[in-house]
């Protein structure tokens, strides 16, 4: 198993040959799972709903489109 070293909001990526920004750490979350679980609590939705929507939209929509979908789901 590959060791992952984290440096604040950065993590070491061997494939990219250096430190890369981890968007989830930048926003105060441990990882994507931690972020999605917090959204489920914040919006009062089941985790499976949040994780399904997140997987359908993809990681690039986690801080934009996903929030819109979850807001709409609470109406």
PDB file of N, CA, C and O in Angstrom, chain B, residues numbered from 101:
ATOM      1  N   UNK B 101       0.845  -1.181   0.000  1.00  0.00           N
ATOM      2  CA  UNK B 101       0.000   0.000   0.000  1.00  0.00           C
ATOM      3  C   UNK B 101       0.888   1.242   0.000  1.00  0.00           C
ATOM      4  O   UNK B 101       1.891   1.302   0.712  1.00  0.00           O
ATOM      5  N   UNK B 102       0.512   2.216  -0.796  1.00  0.00           N
ATOM      6  CA  UNK B 102       1.290   3.452  -0.919  1.00  0.00           C
ATOM      7  C   UNK B 102       1.035   4.367   0.269  1.00  0.00           C
ATOM      8  O   UNK B 102      -0.111   4.595   0.659  1.00  0.00           O
ATOM      9  N   UNK B 103       2.100   4.878   0.831  1.00  0.00           N
ATOM     10  CA  UNK B 103       1.981   5.804   1.946  1.00  0.00           C
ATOM     11  C   UNK B 103       1.586   7.180   1.413  1.00  0.00           C
ATOM     12  O   UNK B 103       2.151   7.663   0.432  1.00  0.00           O
ATOM     13  N   UNK B 104       0.613   7.802   2.069  1.00  0.00           N
ATOM     14  CA  UNK B 104       0.199   9.149   1.695  1.00  0.00           C
ATOM     15  C   UNK B 104       0.635  10.090   2.806  1.00  0.00           C
ATOM     16  O   UNK B 104       0.229   9.941   3.959  1.00  0.00           O
ATOM     17  N   UNK B 105       1.455  11.047   2.450  1.00  0.00           N
ATOM     18  CA  UNK B 105       1.903  12.031   3.423  1.00  0.00           C
ATOM     19  C   UNK B 105       1.184  13.341   3.149  1.00  0.00           C
ATOM     20  O   UNK B 105       1.107  13.792   2.006  1.00  0.00           O
ATOM     21  N   UNK B 106       0.663  13.941   4.197  1.00  0.00           N
ATOM     22  CA  UNK B 106      -0.069  15.202   4.045  1.00  0.00           C
ATOM     23  C   UNK B 106       0.714  16.325   4.706  1.00  0.00           C
ATOM     24  O   UNK B 106       1.332  16.145   5.755  1.00  0.00           O
ATOM     25  N   UNK B 107       0.673  17.480   4.072  1.00  0.00           N
ATOM     26  CA  UNK B 107       1.341  18.679   4.554  1.00  0.00           C
ATOM     27  C   UNK B 107       0.334  19.818   4.521  1.00  0.00           C
ATOM     28  O   UNK B 107       0.235  20.535   3.526  1.00  0.00           O
ATOM     29  N   UNK B 108      -0.415  19.985   5.612  1.00  0.00           N
ATOM     30  CA  UNK B 108      -1.478  20.989   5.618  1.00  0.00           C
ATOM     31  C   UNK B 108      -2.505  20.639   4.554  1.00  0.00           C
ATOM     32  O   UNK B 108      -2.970  19.501   4.504  1.00  0.00           O
ATOM     33  N   UNK B 109      -2.871  21.593   3.698  1.00  0.00           N
ATOM     34  CA  UNK B 109      -3.846  21.302   2.645  1.00  0.00           C
ATOM     35  C   UNK B 109      -3.228  20.582   1.447  1.00  0.00           C
ATOM     36  O   UNK B 109      -3.918  20.316   0.462  1.00  0.00           O
ATOM     37  N   UNK B 110      -1.943  20.267   1.522  1.00  0.00           N
ATOM     38  CA  UNK B 110      -1.262  19.594   0.423  1.00  0.00           C
ATOM     39  C   UNK B 110      -1.031  18.129   0.766  1.00  0.00           C
ATOM     40  O   UNK B 110      -0.983  17.748   1.935  1.00  0.00           O
ATOM     41  N   UNK B 111      -0.891  17.325  -0.264  1.00  0.00           N
ATOM     42  CA  UNK B 111      -0.502  15.929  -0.075  1.00  0.00           C
ATOM     43  C   UNK B 111       0.525  15.587  -1.139  1.00  0.00           C
ATOM     44  O   UNK B 111       0.576  16.213  -2.197  1.00  0.00           O
ATOM     45  N   UNK B 112       1.330  14.598  -0.848  1.00  0.00           N
ATOM     46  CA  UNK B 112       2.358  14.179  -1.790  1.00  0.00           C
ATOM     47  C   UNK B 112       1.748  13.225  -2.793  1.00  0.00           C
ATOM     48  O   UNK B 112       1.099  12.251  -2.411  1.00  0.00           O
ATOM     49  N   UNK B 113       1.949  13.497  -4.085  1.00  0.00           N
ATOM     50  CA  UNK B 113       1.449  12.644  -5.145  1.00  0.00           C
ATOM     51  C   UNK B 113       2.635  12.135  -5.943  1.00  0.00           C
ATOM     52  O   UNK B 113       3.264  12.884  -6.691  1.00  0.00           O
ATOM     53  N   UNK B 114       2.931  10.858  -5.777  1.00  0.00           N
ATOM     54  CA  UNK B 114       4.088  10.259  -6.442  1.00  0.00           C
ATOM     55  C   UNK B 114       3.957  10.324  -7.963  1.00  0.00           C
ATOM     56  O   UNK B 114       4.941  10.577  -8.657  1.00  0.00           O
ATOM     57  N   UNK B 115       2.744  10.098  -8.486  1.00  0.00           N
ATOM     58  CA  UNK B 115       2.537  10.127  -9.935  1.00  0.00           C
ATOM     59  C   UNK B 115       2.818  11.506 -10.525  1.00  0.00           C
ATOM     60  O   UNK B 115       3.367  11.623 -11.621  1.00  0.00           O
ATOM     61  N   UNK B 116       2.439  12.544  -9.792  1.00  0.00           N
ATOM     62  CA  UNK B 116       2.653  13.904 -10.289  1.00  0.00           C
ATOM     63  C   UNK B 116       4.006  14.458  -9.856  1.00  0.00           C
ATOM     64  O   UNK B 116       4.402  15.549 -10.266  1.00  0.00           O
ATOM     65  N   UNK B 117       4.710  13.694  -9.025  1.00  0.00           N
ATOM     66  CA  UNK B 117       6.057  14.062  -8.645  1.00  0.00           C
ATOM     67  C   UNK B 117       6.192  15.214  -7.673  1.00  0.00           C
ATOM     68  O   UNK B 117       7.174  15.954  -7.728  1.00  0.00           O
ATOM     69  N   UNK B 118       5.238  15.380  -6.797  1.00  0.00           N
ATOM     70  CA  UNK B 118       5.364  16.450  -5.817  1.00  0.00           C
ATOM     71  C   UNK B 118       4.101  16.676  -5.029  1.00  0.00           C
ATOM     72  O   UNK B 118       3.214  15.825  -4.978  1.00  0.00           O
ATOM     73  N   UNK B 119       4.034  17.840  -4.414  1.00  0.00           N
ATOM     74  CA  UNK B 119       2.886  18.200  -3.597  1.00  0.00           C
ATOM     75  C   UNK B 119       1.756  18.724  -4.478  1.00  0.00           C
ATOM     76  O   UNK B 119       1.987  19.486  -5.417  1.00  0.00           O
ATOM     77  N   UNK B 120       0.549  18.311  -4.169  1.00  0.00           N
ATOM     78  CA  UNK B 120      -0.632  18.820  -4.866  1.00  0.00           C
ATOM     79  C   UNK B 120      -1.638  19.286  -3.819  1.00  0.00           C
ATOM     80  O   UNK B 120      -1.685  18.755  -2.709  1.00  0.00           O
ATOM     81  N   UNK B 121      -2.433  20.273  -4.178  1.00  0.00           N
ATOM     82  CA  UNK B 121      -3.442  20.807  -3.275  1.00  0.00           C
ATOM     83  C   UNK B 121      -4.564  19.792  -3.118  1.00  0.00           C
ATOM     84  O   UNK B 121      -5.085  19.288  -4.113  1.00  0.00           O
ATOM     85  N   UNK B 122      -4.935  19.492  -1.908  1.00  0.00           N
ATOM     86  CA  UNK B 122      -6.070  18.630  -1.619  1.00  0.00           C
ATOM     87  C   UNK B 122      -7.228  19.553  -1.256  1.00  0.00           C
ATOM     88  O   UNK B 122      -7.237  20.153  -0.181  1.00  0.00           O
ATOM     89  N   UNK B 123      -8.187  19.662  -2.139  1.00  0.00           N
ATOM     90  CA  UNK B 123      -9.290  20.605  -1.983  1.00  0.00           C
ATOM     91  C   UNK B 123     -10.091  20.348  -0.709  1.00  0.00           C
ATOM     92  O   UNK B 123     -10.583  21.287  -0.083  1.00  0.00           O
ATOM     93  N   UNK B 124     -10.221  19.092  -0.331  1.00  0.00           N
ATOM     94  CA  UNK B 124     -11.001  18.774   0.866  1.00  0.00           C
ATOM     95  C   UNK B 124     -10.271  19.246   2.116  1.00  0.00           C
ATOM     96  O   UNK B 124     -10.899  19.796   3.021  1.00  0.00           O
ATOM     97  N   UNK B 125      -8.970  19.043   2.186  1.00  0.00           N
ATOM     98  CA  UNK B 125      -8.184  19.529   3.332  1.00  0.00           C
ATOM     99  C   UNK B 125      -8.190  21.051   3.370  1.00  0.00           C
ATOM    100  O   UNK B 125      -8.247  21.655   4.441  1.00  0.00           O
ATOM    101  N   UNK B 126      -8.130  21.663   2.195  1.00  0.00           N
ATOM    102  CA  UNK B 126      -8.151  23.127   2.112  1.00  0.00           C
ATOM    103  C   UNK B 126      -9.395  23.689   2.784  1.00  0.00           C
ATOM    104  O   UNK B 126      -9.346  24.751   3.404  1.00  0.00           O
ATOM    105  N   UNK B 127     -10.507  22.976   2.661  1.00  0.00           N
ATOM    106  CA  UNK B 127     -11.777  23.429   3.240  1.00  0.00           C
ATOM    107  C   UNK B 127     -12.034  22.852   4.629  1.00  0.00           C
ATOM    108  O   UNK B 127     -13.128  23.004   5.173  1.00  0.00           O
ATOM    109  N   UNK B 128     -11.024  22.187   5.207  1.00  0.00           N
ATOM    110  CA  UNK B 128     -11.130  21.724   6.582  1.00  0.00           C
ATOM    111  C   UNK B 128     -11.643  20.308   6.784  1.00  0.00           C
ATOM    112  O   UNK B 128     -11.976  19.924   7.905  1.00  0.00           O
ATOM    113  N   UNK B 129     -11.712  19.533   5.723  1.00  0.00           N
ATOM    114  CA  UNK B 129     -12.192  18.155   5.828  1.00  0.00           C
ATOM    115  C   UNK B 129     -11.025  17.192   5.683  1.00  0.00           C
ATOM    116  O   UNK B 129     -10.011  17.517   5.066  1.00  0.00           O
ATOM    117  N   UNK B 130     -11.176  16.010   6.256  1.00  0.00           N
ATOM    118  CA  UNK B 130     -10.121  15.005   6.210  1.00  0.00           C
ATOM    119  C   UNK B 130      -9.949  14.458   4.789  1.00  0.00           C
ATOM    120  O   UNK B 130      -8.827  14.250   4.327  1.00  0.00           O
ATOM    121  N   UNK B 131     -11.059  14.232   4.111  1.00  0.00           N
ATOM    122  CA  UNK B 131     -11.050  13.683   2.755  1.00  0.00           C
ATOM    123  C   UNK B 131     -12.453  13.847   2.157  1.00  0.00           C
ATOM    124  O   UNK B 131     -13.327  14.459   2.771  1.00  0.00           O
ATOM    125  N   UNK B 132     -12.658  13.304   0.968  1.00  0.00           N
ATOM    126  CA  UNK B 132     -13.951  13.466   0.298  1.00  0.00           C
ATOM    127  C   UNK B 132     -15.086  12.815   1.096  1.00  0.00           C
ATOM    128  O   UNK B 132     -16.178  13.373   1.203  1.00  0.00           O
ATOM    129  N   UNK B 133     -14.819  11.642   1.649  1.00  0.00           N
ATOM    130  CA  UNK B 133     -15.843  10.953   2.429  1.00  0.00           C
ATOM    131  C   UNK B 133     -16.282  11.808   3.620  1.00  0.00           C
ATOM    132  O   UNK B 133     -17.475  11.928   3.899  1.00  0.00           O
ATOM    133  N   UNK B 134     -15.326  12.390   4.309  1.00  0.00           N
ATOM    134  CA  UNK B 134     -15.619  13.266   5.445  1.00  0.00           C
ATOM    135  C   UNK B 134     -16.471  14.453   4.997  1.00  0.00           C
ATOM    136  O   UNK B 134     -17.419  14.835   5.681  1.00  0.00           O
ATOM    137  N   UNK B 135     -16.130  15.029   3.851  1.00  0.00           N
ATOM    138  CA  UNK B 135     -16.875  16.161   3.300  1.00  0.00           C
ATOM    139  C   UNK B 135     -18.321  15.765   2.981  1.00  0.00           C
ATOM    140  O   UNK B 135     -19.261  16.470   3.346  1.00  0.00           O
ATOM    141  N   UNK B 136     -18.483  14.634   2.299  1.00  0.00           N
ATOM    142  CA  UNK B 136     -19.828  14.200   1.908  1.00  0.00           C
ATOM    143  C   UNK B 136     -20.675  13.846   3.124  1.00  0.00           C
ATOM    144  O   UNK B 136     -21.869  14.141   3.156  1.00  0.00           O
ATOM    145  N   UNK B 137     -20.068  13.219   4.121  1.00  0.00           N
ATOM    146  CA  UNK B 137     -20.806  12.904   5.346  1.00  0.00           C
ATOM    147  C   UNK B 137     -21.257  14.178   6.057  1.00  0.00           C
ATOM    148  O   UNK B 137     -22.353  14.227   6.616  1.00  0.00           O
ATOM    149  N   UNK B 138     -20.413  15.205   6.036  1.00  0.00           N
ATOM    150  CA  UNK B 138     -20.800  16.467   6.679  1.00  0.00           C
ATOM    151  C   UNK B 138     -21.939  17.141   5.910  1.00  0.00           C
ATOM    152  O   UNK B 138     -22.802  17.779   6.513  1.00  0.00           O
ATOM    153  N   UNK B 139     -21.942  17.003   4.589  1.00  0.00           N
ATOM    154  CA  UNK B 139     -23.053  17.556   3.803  1.00  0.00           C
ATOM    155  C   UNK B 139     -24.362  16.851   4.141  1.00  0.00           C
ATOM    156  O   UNK B 139     -25.408  17.492   4.235  1.00  0.00           O
ATOM    157  N   UNK B 140     -24.307  15.542   4.323  1.00  0.00           N
ATOM    158  CA  UNK B 140     -25.514  14.791   4.691  1.00  0.00           C
ATOM    159  C   UNK B 140     -26.087  15.324   6.008  1.00  0.00           C
ATOM    160  O   UNK B 140     -27.298  15.511   6.133  1.00  0.00           O
ATOM    161  N   UNK B 141     -25.223  15.562   6.970  1.00  0.00           N
ATOM    162  CA  UNK B 141     -25.680  16.113   8.250  1.00  0.00           C
ATOM    163  C   UNK B 141     -26.216  17.528   8.091  1.00  0.00           C
ATOM    164  O   UNK B 141     -27.265  17.872   8.636  1.00  0.00           O
ATOM    165  N   UNK B 142     -25.489  18.342   7.339  1.00  0.00           N
ATOM    166  CA  UNK B 142     -25.872  19.749   7.158  1.00  0.00           C
ATOM    167  C   UNK B 142     -27.226  19.885   6.470  1.00  0.00           C
ATOM    168  O   UNK B 142     -28.037  20.728   6.854  1.00  0.00           O
ATOM    169  N   UNK B 143     -27.472  19.058   5.453  1.00  0.00           N
ATOM    170  CA  UNK B 143     -28.712  19.157   4.693  1.00  0.00           C
ATOM    171  C   UNK B 143     -29.816  18.250   5.238  1.00  0.00           C
ATOM    172  O   UNK B 143     -30.952  18.303   4.767  1.00  0.00           O
ATOM    173  N   UNK B 144     -29.484  17.420   6.231  1.00  0.00           N
ATOM    174  CA  UNK B 144     -30.478  16.520   6.807  1.00  0.00           C
ATOM    175  C   UNK B 144     -30.923  15.448   5.840  1.00  0.00           C
ATOM    176  O   UNK B 144     -32.085  15.042   5.843  1.00  0.00           O
ATOM    177  N   UNK B 145     -30.001  14.986   5.011  1.00  0.00           N
ATOM    178  CA  UNK B 145     -30.305  13.961   4.007  1.00  0.00           C
ATOM    179  C   UNK B 145     -29.586  12.666   4.352  1.00  0.00           C
ATOM    180  O   UNK B 145     -28.543  12.690   5.005  1.00  0.00           O
ATOM    181  N   UNK B 146     -30.134  11.535   3.918  1.00  0.00           N
ATOM    182  CA  UNK B 146     -29.423  10.268   4.125  1.00  0.00           C
ATOM    183  C   UNK B 146     -28.078  10.275   3.379  1.00  0.00           C
ATOM    184  O   UNK B 146     -27.961  10.847   2.296  1.00  0.00           O
ATOM    185  N   UNK B 147     -27.084   9.640   3.970  1.00  0.00           N
ATOM    186  CA  UNK B 147     -25.759   9.584   3.344  1.00  0.00           C
ATOM    187  C   UNK B 147     -25.828   9.004   1.935  1.00  0.00           C
ATOM    188  O   UNK B 147     -25.137   9.475   1.031  1.00  0.00           O
ATOM    189  N   UNK B 148     -26.661   7.983   1.749  1.00  0.00           N
ATOM    190  CA  UNK B 148     -26.729   7.337   0.425  1.00  0.00           C
ATOM    191  C   UNK B 148     -27.187   8.312  -0.654  1.00  0.00           C
ATOM    192  O   UNK B 148     -26.756   8.213  -1.803  1.00  0.00           O
ATOM    193  N   UNK B 149     -28.058   9.253  -0.291  1.00  0.00           N
ATOM    194  CA  UNK B 149     -28.523  10.258  -1.260  1.00  0.00           C
ATOM    195  C   UNK B 149     -27.367  11.173  -1.654  1.00  0.00           C
ATOM    196  O   UNK B 149     -27.162  11.451  -2.835  1.00  0.00           O
ATOM    197  N   UNK B 150     -26.616  11.638  -0.659  1.00  0.00           N
ATOM    198  CA  UNK B 150     -25.494  12.542  -0.911  1.00  0.00           C
ATOM    199  C   UNK B 150     -24.412  11.833  -1.718  1.00  0.00           C
ATOM    200  O   UNK B 150     -23.907  12.385  -2.695  1.00  0.00           O
ATOM    201  N   UNK B 151     -24.051  10.610  -1.317  1.00  0.00           N
ATOM    202  CA  UNK B 151     -22.993   9.866  -2.010  1.00  0.00           C
ATOM    203  C   UNK B 151     -23.401   9.516  -3.438  1.00  0.00           C
ATOM    204  O   UNK B 151     -22.571   9.562  -4.346  1.00  0.00           O
ATOM    205  N   UNK B 152     -24.675   9.167  -3.647  1.00  0.00           N
ATOM    206  CA  UNK B 152     -25.156   8.850  -4.997  1.00  0.00           C
ATOM    207  C   UNK B 152     -25.091  10.076  -5.893  1.00  0.00           C
ATOM    208  O   UNK B 152     -24.604   9.997  -7.021  1.00  0.00           O
ATOM    209  N   UNK B 153     -25.575  11.203  -5.401  1.00  0.00           N
ATOM    210  CA  UNK B 153     -25.527  12.440  -6.184  1.00  0.00           C
ATOM    211  C   UNK B 153     -24.081  12.832  -6.483  1.00  0.00           C
ATOM    212  O   UNK B 153     -23.766  13.233  -7.603  1.00  0.00           O
ATOM    213  N   UNK B 154     -23.204  12.717  -5.489  1.00  0.00           N
ATOM    214  CA  UNK B 154     -21.795  13.080  -5.667  1.00  0.00           C
ATOM    215  C   UNK B 154     -21.130  12.183  -6.710  1.00  0.00           C
ATOM    216  O   UNK B 154     -20.353  12.661  -7.536  1.00  0.00           O
ATOM    217  N   UNK B 155     -21.429  10.908  -6.673  1.00  0.00           N
ATOM    218  CA  UNK B 155     -20.832   9.986  -7.640  1.00  0.00           C
ATOM    219  C   UNK B 155     -21.357  10.214  -9.043  1.00  0.00           C
ATOM    220  O   UNK B 155     -20.619  10.052 -10.015  1.00  0.00           O
ATOM    221  N   UNK B 156     -22.612  10.584  -9.161  1.00  0.00           N
ATOM    222  CA  UNK B 156     -23.184  10.870 -10.485  1.00  0.00           C
ATOM    223  C   UNK B 156     -22.573  12.135 -11.083  1.00  0.00           C
ATOM    224  O   UNK B 156     -22.302  12.182 -12.283  1.00  0.00           O
ATOM    225  N   UNK B 157     -22.355  13.155 -10.263  1.00  0.00           N
ATOM    226  CA  UNK B 157     -21.833  14.429 -10.747  1.00  0.00           C
ATOM    227  C   UNK B 157     -20.316  14.420 -10.927  1.00  0.00           C
ATOM    228  O   UNK B 157     -19.796  15.097 -11.814  1.00  0.00           O
ATOM    229  N   UNK B 158     -19.614  13.672 -10.106  1.00  0.00           N
ATOM    230  CA  UNK B 158     -18.158  13.645 -10.168  1.00  0.00           C
ATOM    231  C   UNK B 158     -17.528  14.640  -9.201  1.00  0.00           C
ATOM    232  O   UNK B 158     -18.172  15.586  -8.747  1.00  0.00           O
ATOM    233  N   UNK B 159     -16.255  14.403  -8.898  1.00  0.00           N
ATOM    234  CA  UNK B 159     -15.537  15.220  -7.910  1.00  0.00           C
ATOM    235  C   UNK B 159     -15.463  16.693  -8.281  1.00  0.00           C
ATOM    236  O   UNK B 159     -15.443  17.557  -7.404  1.00  0.00           O
ATOM    237  N   UNK B 160     -15.423  16.982  -9.575  1.00  0.00           N
ATOM    238  CA  UNK B 160     -15.278  18.382  -9.993  1.00  0.00           C
ATOM    239  C   UNK B 160     -16.505  19.229  -9.664  1.00  0.00           C
ATOM    240  O   UNK B 160     -16.454  20.453  -9.785  1.00  0.00           O
ATOM    241  N   UNK B 161     -17.596  18.605  -9.255  1.00  0.00           N
ATOM    242  CA  UNK B 161     -18.810  19.345  -8.897  1.00  0.00           C
ATOM    243  C   UNK B 161     -19.089  19.333  -7.392  1.00  0.00           C
ATOM    244  O   UNK B 161     -20.144  19.799  -6.961  1.00  0.00           O
ATOM    245  N   UNK B 162     -18.167  18.811  -6.594  1.00  0.00           N
ATOM    246  CA  UNK B 162     -18.405  18.688  -5.157  1.00  0.00           C
ATOM    247  C   UNK B 162     -18.698  20.012  -4.463  1.00  0.00           C
ATOM    248  O   UNK B 162     -19.487  20.044  -3.519  1.00  0.00           O
ATOM    249  N   UNK B 163     -18.087  21.094  -4.903  1.00  0.00           N
ATOM    250  CA  UNK B 163     -18.261  22.380  -4.223  1.00  0.00           C
ATOM    251  C   UNK B 163     -19.143  23.345  -5.021  1.00  0.00           C
ATOM    252  O   UNK B 163     -19.200  24.535  -4.712  1.00  0.00           O
ATOM    253  N   UNK B 164     -19.824  22.836  -6.037  1.00  0.00           N
ATOM    254  CA  UNK B 164     -20.678  23.683  -6.872  1.00  0.00           C
ATOM    255  C   UNK B 164     -21.991  22.966  -7.161  1.00  0.00           C
ATOM    256  O   UNK B 164     -22.978  23.154  -6.450  1.00  0.00           O
ATOM    257  N   UNK B 165     -22.000  22.153  -8.196  1.00  0.00           N
ATOM    258  CA  UNK B 165     -23.225  21.488  -8.632  1.00  0.00           C
ATOM    259  C   UNK B 165     -23.850  20.592  -7.574  1.00  0.00           C
ATOM    260  O   UNK B 165     -25.073  20.524  -7.454  1.00  0.00           O
ATOM    261  N   UNK B 166     -23.019  19.912  -6.814  1.00  0.00           N
ATOM    262  CA  UNK B 166     -23.548  19.031  -5.767  1.00  0.00           C
ATOM    263  C   UNK B 166     -24.331  19.827  -4.734  1.00  0.00           C
ATOM    264  O   UNK B 166     -25.400  19.398  -4.298  1.00  0.00           O
ATOM    265  N   UNK B 167     -23.809  20.975  -4.342  1.00  0.00           N
ATOM    266  CA  UNK B 167     -24.513  21.802  -3.362  1.00  0.00           C
ATOM    267  C   UNK B 167     -25.872  22.252  -3.888  1.00  0.00           C
ATOM    268  O   UNK B 167     -26.849  22.291  -3.141  1.00  0.00           O
ATOM    269  N   UNK B 168     -25.931  22.586  -5.160  1.00  0.00           N
ATOM    270  CA  UNK B 168     -27.199  22.997  -5.778  1.00  0.00           C
ATOM    271  C   UNK B 168     -28.205  21.846  -5.751  1.00  0.00           C
ATOM    272  O   UNK B 168     -29.371  22.038  -5.405  1.00  0.00           O
ATOM    273  N   UNK B 169     -27.745  20.652  -6.117  1.00  0.00           N
ATOM    274  CA  UNK B 169     -28.623  19.476  -6.105  1.00  0.00           C
ATOM    275  C   UNK B 169     -29.144  19.201  -4.693  1.00  0.00           C
ATOM    276  O   UNK B 169     -30.325  18.912  -4.504  1.00  0.00           O
ATOM    277  N   UNK B 170     -28.261  19.293  -3.716  1.00  0.00           N
ATOM    278  CA  UNK B 170     -28.671  19.008  -2.337  1.00  0.00           C
ATOM    279  C   UNK B 170     -29.622  20.068  -1.817  1.00  0.00           C
ATOM    280  O   UNK B 170     -30.558  19.747  -1.084  1.00  0.00           O
ATOM    281  N   UNK B 171     -29.406  21.312  -2.174  1.00  0.00           N
ATOM    282  CA  UNK B 171     -30.339  22.384  -1.781  1.00  0.00           C
ATOM    283  C   UNK B 171     -31.720  22.110  -2.378  1.00  0.00           C
ATOM    284  O   UNK B 171     -32.734  22.238  -1.693  1.00  0.00           O
ATOM    285  N   UNK B 172     -31.752  21.733  -3.653  1.00  0.00           N
ATOM    286  CA  UNK B 172     -33.032  21.424  -4.307  1.00  0.00           C
ATOM    287  C   UNK B 172     -33.721  20.228  -3.652  1.00  0.00           C
ATOM    288  O   UNK B 172     -34.948  20.185  -3.567  1.00  0.00           O
ATOM    289  N   UNK B 173     -32.934  19.264  -3.192  1.00  0.00           N
ATOM    290  CA  UNK B 173     -33.500  18.046  -2.586  1.00  0.00           C
ATOM    291  C   UNK B 173     -34.165  18.330  -1.242  1.00  0.00           C
ATOM    292  O   UNK B 173     -34.992  17.542  -0.781  1.00  0.00           O
ATOM    293  N   UNK B 174     -33.814  19.437  -0.616  1.00  0.00           N
ATOM    294  CA  UNK B 174     -34.385  19.731   0.701  1.00  0.00           C
ATOM    295  C   UNK B 174     -35.667  20.554   0.619  1.00  0.00           C
ATOM    296  O   UNK B 174     -36.295  20.807   1.647  1.00  0.00           O
ATOM    297  N   UNK B 175     -36.057  20.963  -0.540  1.00  0.00           N
ATOM    298  CA  UNK B 175     -37.273  21.780  -0.700  1.00  0.00           C
ATOM    299  C   UNK B 175     -38.483  20.932  -0.673  1.00  0.00           C
ATOM    300  O   UNK B 175     -39.597  21.441  -0.793  1.00  0.00           O
TER     301      UNK B 175
END
